[in-house]
Amino acid sequence: MRIGINALFLQKPMVGMGQHLFHLLEGLDGLDDPENRYVLLSPRFRRAYTVHGPQLSDRFREVEVVSALARLGESFEKLWWEQAGIVAAGSREKIDLLHCPYWSNPLIAPWPTVVTIHDVIQFVLPEYAWRKISKLYFQLVSRSARRADAVIAVSENSKNDIVRILGIPPERIHVIGNAVDASLYPVRDAWQLAAVRERYGIGPRYILYFGGFDLRKNVLRIIEAYSHLPERIRNEYQLVIAGRYQYLGSPLYPDPRPAVEQRGLEGRVVFTGQIREQDKAPLFSGATLYTFPSLYEGFGITVLEAMACGTPVLTSNLSALPEVVADAGVLIDPYSVEAITQGMESVLDDAKLQDELSRKGLERARLFTWEQVAEQTLRVYREIAR
């Protein structure tokens, strides 16, 4: 079987869907699966992005397609690729099945299609559906998803949202979670931990947030909650906010830095900017607490990464996060600043609880592997191909 995969997000390796695709391909390549071949279909837009794919065996072939709508801008290029370009490319390559690992499968395709829907946030949180063009786009991809032969959801919570909002029958939806990469493990080497702290201007003890800055990530409430901690805790622990400054200042991405100044927390709150991939494990490992009170997640990969590094986790009791964390973290109401503050204080003041959460988190993270994700994905391919 020749399996086509929409490889657009290999051009965006630092975002969640880029990471997911990268590790899924590694997992598929590691399986004993000699009868299948994979064709990685990717567009070459006017603004060319470098493809960052894993090192794969000769069962994988990369095919790049030049955009036909370069002069109309990236949004039209992307739409052309998802609905027309990939169909033409897949037909030329004589694929037997197409997997779109993000919400983008073509409305009309000559072969069976699988689409991965990581979340339906545009329909859950009204702040994410404010642009008319976004509404039109998601009406199109929603119709396309309903016509897919199989849908992969990354959590039971996402599956339930997809059934409720998109009306897709539950028997066509397969739940296949995310996983944690082997590069994320507890780092105990004091020199390595100190080197990463020095690189980003971090003190010896800190609370960590690592992720994006859009509204649902709840960064402003994290800062406010930290400001309400007892002074003795703030004197001992910095708040480290790590992540790329992408789109800051737009309606969906409020800049959190003025909130630090308004609360007089300069020197206590550290913004690192983008973190190098090789620094993630020591950054997580060095934190006393990882806090992630997101308002909505289809899965919540960073809480799994923190647990894989042995870091105690404080996270939201909403969406898929309780499903991922189970009893290995402290769950709080993300809309309550008081609850976030109390959750932070309860962990930071209790060394026994820290040890318990660290142990449980490590055990929980071991249940999520990319080999398992790849095996389950391959079963979906075989099922719809039949």
C-alpha positions as CSV (number, residue, x, y, z in Angstrom):
1,M,0.0,0.0,0.0
2,R,1.2,3.5,-0.9
3,I,0.2,5.8,1.9
4,G,0.3,9.6,1.2
5,I,0.8,11.9,4.2
6,N,0.3,15.7,4.1
7,A,3.7,16.8,5.3
8,L,3.1,20.6,5.4
9,F,3.9,20.8,9.2
10,L,7.4,19.5,8.7
11,Q,8.0,23.1,7.7
12,K,6.9,24.2,11.2
13,P,8.9,21.9,13.5
14,M,8.5,24.0,16.6
15,V,4.7,24.0,16.7
16,G,2.8,21.1,18.3
17,M,1.5,19.7,15.0
18,G,5.0,19.8,13.6
19,Q,6.3,17.9,16.6
20,H,3.5,15.4,16.3
21,L,4.1,14.7,12.7
22,F,7.9,14.4,13.1
23,H,7.6,11.8,15.9
24,L,4.7,9.9,14.2
25,L,6.9,9.4,11.1
26,E,9.8,8.2,13.3
27,G,7.4,5.8,15.0
28,L,6.0,4.4,11.6
29,D,9.5,4.0,10.4
30,G,10.4,1.9,13.4
31,L,7.6,-0.6,12.9
32,D,8.2,-4.0,11.2
33,D,6.0,-3.1,8.2
34,P,7.7,-4.1,4.9
35,E,4.5,-4.1,2.8
36,N,3.8,-0.3,3.0
37,R,5.5,2.7,1.4
38,Y,5.0,6.3,2.4
39,V,4.9,9.4,0.3
40,L,5.4,12.7,2.2
41,L,3.6,15.3,0.2
42,S,4.6,18.9,1.0
43,P,4.0,22.2,-0.8
44,R,6.6,24.8,-1.7
45,F,4.9,28.2,-1.1
46,R,6.1,31.6,-2.3
47,R,7.7,32.1,1.2
48,A,9.7,28.9,1.2
49,Y,10.2,27.1,4.6
50,T,12.8,24.5,5.1
51,V,11.4,21.0,5.7
52,H,12.7,19.5,8.9
53,G,12.0,15.8,8.6
54,P,13.4,12.9,10.6
55,Q,16.0,10.6,9.1
56,L,13.8,7.9,7.5
57,S,14.4,4.7,5.7
58,D,13.9,4.2,1.9
59,R,10.3,3.2,2.6
60,F,9.6,7.0,2.8
61,R,9.8,9.3,-0.2
62,E,9.5,13.1,-0.1
63,V,7.6,14.9,-2.8
64,E,7.6,18.7,-3.0
65,V,4.9,20.5,-5.0
66,V,5.3,24.2,-6.2
67,S,2.3,26.4,-5.3
68,A,0.0,27.4,-8.1
69,L,-1.3,30.5,-6.3
70,A,1.9,32.2,-5.0
71,R,0.8,35.7,-5.9
72,L,-2.4,35.5,-3.8
73,G,-0.7,35.1,-0.4
74,E,-0.1,32.3,2.1
75,S,-3.7,31.8,3.1
76,F,-4.9,31.1,-0.4
77,E,-1.8,28.9,-1.1
78,K,-2.5,26.8,2.0
79,L,-6.2,26.4,1.0
80,W,-5.2,25.5,-2.6
81,W,-2.7,22.9,-1.3
82,E,-5.2,21.3,1.1
83,Q,-8.1,21.1,-1.4
84,A,-6.5,20.8,-4.8
85,G,-2.7,20.6,-4.8
86,I,-2.4,17.5,-2.6
87,V,-5.1,15.7,-4.6
88,A,-3.2,16.3,-7.8
89,A,0.1,15.3,-6.2
90,G,-1.3,12.2,-4.6
91,S,-2.8,11.1,-7.9
92,R,0.5,11.5,-9.7
93,E,2.2,9.4,-7.0
94,K,-0.6,6.8,-7.3
95,I,-1.2,6.7,-3.6
96,D,-3.8,4.3,-2.1
97,L,-4.7,6.3,1.0
98,L,-4.2,9.9,2.3
99,H,-3.6,10.8,5.9
100,C,-3.9,14.5,6.8
101,P,-2.3,14.8,10.3
102,Y,-4.0,18.1,10.9
103,W,-7.6,19.2,10.2
104,S,-7.2,19.7,6.5
105,N,-8.4,16.7,4.4
106,P,-9.7,17.5,0.9
107,L,-13.5,17.7,0.4
108,I,-13.2,15.4,-2.7
109,A,-10.5,12.8,-3.0
110,P,-10.2,9.7,-5.2
111,W,-8.9,7.5,-2.3
112,P,-9.8,6.8,1.3
113,T,-8.8,9.6,3.7
114,V,-7.8,9.8,7.3
115,V,-7.7,13.1,9.1
116,T,-6.3,13.9,12.6
117,I,-8.3,16.5,14.5
118,H,-6.3,17.7,17.5
119,D,-9.0,19.9,18.9
120,V,-12.1,22.0,17.9
121,I,-11.1,25.1,19.9
122,Q,-12.6,27.4,17.2
123,F,-16.1,26.1,18.2
124,V,-15.5,25.8,21.9
125,L,-14.0,29.2,22.8
126,P,-15.7,32.1,21.0
127,E,-12.6,34.2,21.1
128,Y,-11.0,31.9,18.5
129,A,-13.8,32.3,15.9
130,W,-13.8,36.1,15.5
131,R,-12.6,36.4,11.9
132,K,-15.1,35.9,9.1
133,I,-12.5,34.2,6.9
134,S,-11.8,31.7,9.8
135,K,-15.5,30.9,10.0
136,L,-15.6,30.1,6.3
137,Y,-12.4,28.1,6.4
138,F,-13.7,25.9,9.3
139,Q,-17.0,25.4,7.6
140,L,-15.1,24.0,4.7
141,V,-12.8,21.7,6.7
142,S,-15.8,20.6,8.9
143,R,-17.6,19.4,5.8
144,S,-14.4,17.7,4.7
145,A,-13.9,16.0,8.0
146,R,-17.5,14.6,7.8
147,R,-16.5,12.9,4.5
148,A,-13.3,11.4,5.8
149,D,-13.3,7.6,6.0
150,A,-11.7,7.8,9.5
151,V,-11.0,10.5,12.0
152,I,-8.2,10.3,14.6
153,A,-8.8,12.3,17.8
154,V,-5.9,12.7,20.3
155,S,-8.1,12.2,23.4
156,E,-11.5,11.0,24.5
157,N,-12.4,14.6,25.3
158,S,-11.6,15.7,21.7
159,K,-13.6,12.7,20.4
160,N,-16.6,13.8,22.4
161,D,-16.3,17.4,21.2
162,I,-16.0,16.2,17.6
163,V,-19.1,14.1,17.9
164,R,-21.1,16.9,19.6
165,I,-19.9,19.8,17.4
166,L,-19.2,18.2,14.0
167,G,-21.8,15.4,14.1
168,I,-19.4,12.7,13.1
169,P,-20.5,9.2,14.1
170,P,-18.4,8.0,17.1
171,E,-17.6,4.7,15.4
172,R,-15.6,6.5,12.7
173,I,-13.4,8.3,15.3
174,H,-10.3,6.5,16.7
175,V,-8.7,7.9,19.8
176,I,-4.9,7.8,19.5
177,G,-3.1,10.0,22.0
178,N,0.2,11.9,21.8
179,A,3.4,10.6,23.3
180,V,6.6,11.9,24.8
181,D,10.0,11.8,23.0
182,A,12.9,9.9,24.5
183,S,14.9,13.1,24.7
184,L,12.7,14.2,27.6
185,Y,13.9,12.5,30.8
186,P,14.9,13.6,34.3
187,V,18.2,15.5,34.1
188,R,20.2,15.2,37.3
189,D,23.5,16.6,36.2
190,A,24.1,19.7,38.2
191,W,26.4,21.3,35.6
192,Q,23.9,20.8,32.8
193,L,21.1,22.3,34.9
194,A,23.2,25.3,35.9
195,A,24.2,25.9,32.3
196,V,20.6,26.1,31.2
197,R,19.7,28.4,34.0
198,E,22.6,30.7,33.2
199,R,21.7,30.7,29.5
200,Y,18.2,32.0,30.2
201,G,18.9,34.1,33.3
202,I,17.1,31.8,35.7
203,G,17.8,31.5,39.5
204,P,18.3,28.3,41.4
205,R,14.6,27.6,42.2
206,Y,11.7,28.3,40.0
207,I,8.1,27.6,38.9
208,L,7.9,27.0,35.2
209,Y,5.3,27.7,32.5
210,F,6.3,26.6,29.0
211,G,4.0,27.0,26.0
212,G,2.2,29.6,23.9
213,F,0.8,33.0,24.7
214,D,-2.7,32.8,23.2
215,L,-5.6,33.5,25.5
216,R,-6.5,29.9,26.4
217,K,-3.0,29.3,27.8
218,N,-4.0,31.6,30.7
219,V,-0.6,33.2,31.2
220,L,-2.1,36.4,32.7
221,R,-3.8,34.4,35.4
222,I,-0.6,32.6,36.1
223,I,1.2,35.9,36.7
224,E,-1.6,37.2,38.9
225,A,-1.7,34.0,40.9
226,Y,2.0,34.1,41.4
227,S,1.7,37.7,42.7
228,H,-0.7,36.5,45.4
229,L,1.7,33.9,46.8
230,P,3.2,34.6,50.2
231,E,6.2,36.9,49.9
232,R,8.5,34.2,51.4
233,I,7.6,31.9,48.5
234,R,8.1,34.6,45.9
235,N,11.5,35.4,47.4
236,E,12.5,31.7,47.1
237,Y,11.0,30.8,43.7
238,Q,11.0,32.8,40.5
239,L,8.3,32.4,37.9
240,V,9.8,31.4,34.6
241,I,7.6,31.9,31.5
242,A,9.1,30.2,28.5
243,G,8.0,30.3,24.9
244,R,8.2,32.1,21.6
245,Y,7.0,35.7,21.4
246,Q,4.7,34.9,18.4
247,Y,1.9,37.4,17.5
248,L,2.2,39.2,20.9
249,G,0.0,42.2,21.0
250,S,-2.8,40.8,18.7
251,P,-6.3,40.2,20.2
252,L,-5.6,36.5,20.7
253,Y,-2.1,37.0,22.0
254,P,-2.0,39.6,24.8
255,D,1.5,40.6,25.8
256,P,1.9,39.4,29.4
257,R,5.0,41.5,30.2
258,P,3.2,44.7,31.2
259,A,1.3,42.6,33.8
260,V,4.6,41.9,35.5
261,E,5.5,45.6,35.7
262,Q,2.0,46.5,36.9
263,R,2.4,44.1,39.8
264,G,6.0,45.1,40.7
265,L,7.4,41.6,39.9
266,E,10.4,42.7,37.9
267,G,13.3,40.4,38.7
268,R,10.9,37.7,40.1
269,V,9.4,36.8,36.7
270,V,11.7,35.7,33.9
271,F,10.7,35.6,30.2
272,T,13.1,33.4,28.3
273,G,11.8,33.6,24.8
274,Q,12.2,30.6,22.5
275,I,13.8,27.6,24.1
276,R,16.3,25.4,22.2
277,E,15.0,21.9,21.8
278,Q,18.1,20.4,23.6
279,D,17.4,22.7,26.6
280,K,13.8,21.5,27.2
281,A,14.7,18.5,29.4
282,P,17.0,20.4,31.8
283,L,14.6,23.3,31.9
284,F,11.7,21.0,32.9
285,S,13.9,19.0,35.2
286,G,15.2,22.0,37.1
287,A,11.7,23.3,38.0
288,T,10.2,22.6,41.3
289,L,6.7,22.9,39.7
290,Y,5.3,23.1,36.2
291,T,2.1,25.1,36.0
292,F,-0.2,24.8,33.0
293,P,-3.8,26.0,33.8
294,S,-4.9,26.0,30.2
295,L,-8.6,26.8,29.5
296,Y,-8.8,24.2,26.7
297,E,-6.5,21.5,25.2
298,G,-7.1,18.7,22.8
299,F,-4.4,16.8,24.6
300,G,-1.8,18.9,26.4
301,I,1.6,17.6,25.4
302,T,3.7,19.8,27.7
303,V,2.2,18.4,30.9
304,L,3.3,14.9,29.6
305,E,6.7,16.3,28.8
306,A,7.0,17.8,32.3
307,M,6.0,14.5,33.9
308,A,8.5,12.6,31.8
309,C,11.2,14.8,33.3
310,G,10.0,14.1,36.9
311,T,8.6,17.6,37.4
312,P,5.4,18.0,39.6
313,V,2.5,19.3,37.5
314,L,-0.3,21.7,38.3
315,T,-2.9,21.9,35.6
316,S,-6.5,22.5,34.6
317,N,-9.4,20.3,35.5
318,L,-11.0,21.0,32.1
319,S,-10.9,19.5,28.6
320,A,-8.4,16.7,28.0
321,L,-5.9,17.6,30.7
322,P,-7.4,15.4,33.5
323,E,-7.4,12.5,31.0
324,V,-3.7,12.9,30.3
325,V,-2.6,13.6,33.9
326,A,-4.9,11.3,35.8
327,D,-3.8,11.2,39.5
328,A,-0.2,12.3,38.7
329,G,-0.8,16.0,39.0
330,V,-2.8,18.7,40.9
331,L,-5.9,19.7,39.1
332,I,-7.4,23.2,39.6
333,D,-10.1,25.5,38.2
334,P,-8.2,27.5,35.6
335,Y,-10.7,30.4,35.7
336,S,-9.9,30.9,39.5
337,V,-6.8,32.9,40.3
338,E,-7.3,31.9,43.9
339,A,-7.3,28.2,43.0
340,I,-4.1,28.5,41.0
341,T,-2.4,30.4,43.8
342,Q,-3.5,27.8,46.4
343,G,-2.4,24.9,44.1
344,M,1.0,26.4,43.7
345,E,1.4,27.0,47.4
346,S,0.2,23.5,48.3
347,V,3.0,21.9,46.1
348,L,5.8,24.3,46.9
349,D,5.2,24.0,50.7
350,D,5.1,20.1,50.7
351,A,8.3,18.3,49.8
352,K,6.5,14.9,50.3
353,L,3.8,15.9,47.8
354,Q,6.5,17.0,45.3
355,D,8.2,13.5,45.6
356,E,4.8,11.7,45.1
357,L,3.9,13.8,42.1
358,S,7.3,13.3,40.6
359,R,7.1,9.5,41.0
360,K,3.5,9.3,39.7
361,G,4.3,11.6,36.8
362,L,7.2,9.4,35.6
363,E,5.1,6.3,35.8
364,R,2.2,8.0,33.9
365,A,4.5,9.4,31.1
366,R,5.9,5.9,30.4
367,L,2.4,4.8,29.2
368,F,2.6,7.2,26.2
369,T,5.1,6.1,23.5
370,W,5.4,7.0,19.8
371,E,5.7,3.3,18.9
372,Q,2.3,2.8,20.4
373,V,0.9,5.8,18.5
374,A,2.4,4.5,15.2
375,E,1.0,1.0,15.7
376,Q,-2.5,2.3,16.4
377,T,-2.3,4.7,13.4
378,L,-1.2,1.8,11.1
379,R,-4.2,-0.2,12.2
380,V,-6.5,2.6,11.2
381,Y,-4.8,2.7,7.7
382,R,-5.3,-1.0,7.3
383,E,-8.9,-0.9,8.5
384,I,-10.0,1.8,6.0
385,A,-7.9,0.3,3.2
386,R,-9.9,-2.9,3.5
